[in-house]
Amino acid sequence: MDDEDDDYHREGAADVPSNCDLCVLSDQRIFYIHHPTKRSYWEPPRVSWGCPFGLPYGWEQAIDSIGTPYFIK
């Protein structure tokens, strides 16, 4: 895991809901356990994911060669 990934997870850990745990594997990879559903996730289960464009988490906006915006999931 590089420093950028580490910062991402350290920052995300502050937003982990109380019914989730942050866990670290022996190889330093971080994952999250959501106890009510008994599921695990690599991405932090943040209470609220923000985006400067107001897009849902996982979506991106890009511009094509003629200037028309399009969206990527």
C-alpha positions in Angstrom: 0.0 0.0 0.0 1.5 3.3 -0.9 1.3 6.6 1.0 -1.6 7.9 -1.0 -3.7 4.8 -0.3 -2.7 4.9 3.4 -3.9 8.6 3.6 -7.1 7.7 1.9 -7.9 5.0 4.4 -6.7 7.0 7.4 -9.0 9.9 6.3 -11.9 7.5 5.7 -11.5 5.8 9.1 -12.9 9.0 10.7 -16.2 8.5 8.9 -16.7 4.8 9.6 -20.1 4.2 11.3 -20.2 2.8 14.8 -21.6 -0.5 13.6 -18.5 -1.1 11.4 -14.9 -2.0 12.3 -11.7 -1.1 10.5 -9.4 -4.2 10.3 -5.7 -4.5 9.2 -4.4 -7.7 7.7 -0.8 -9.0 8.3 0.2 -7.5 4.9 -1.1 -4.1 6.1 -4.1 -4.1 3.8 -7.2 -2.5 5.4 -10.7 -3.7 5.1 -14.0 -2.9 6.9 -16.6 -5.2 8.5 -20.2 -4.1 8.7 -21.6 -6.1 11.6 -25.4 -5.8 10.9 -25.0 -7.4 7.4 -21.9 -9.5 8.3 -20.2 -8.2 5.1 -16.7 -6.9 4.5 -15.5 -4.2 2.2 -12.2 -2.8 0.9 -13.6 0.7 0.5 -14.5 2.7 3.7 -18.2 2.6 4.4 -18.5 6.3 4.9 -21.6 7.8 6.3 -21.6 10.3 3.5 -19.5 10.3 0.3 -19.1 13.8 -1.1 -18.3 14.9 -4.6 -17.6 18.4 -6.0 -20.0 17.7 -8.9 -22.8 16.2 -6.7 -22.4 12.8 -8.3 -23.1 9.6 -6.4 -20.0 7.6 -5.1 -18.3 5.7 -7.9 -19.4 8.1 -10.7 -17.1 10.4 -12.6 -17.7 13.2 -15.1 -15.5 13.6 -18.1 -15.5 15.8 -21.2 -15.2 14.4 -24.7 -13.2 15.9 -27.6 -15.9 18.3 -28.6 -16.6 19.5 -25.1 -19.7 17.4 -24.2 -19.8 16.1 -20.7 -20.4 12.4 -20.1 -20.5 10.2 -17.0 -18.6 7.0 -16.1 -19.4 4.5 -13.5 
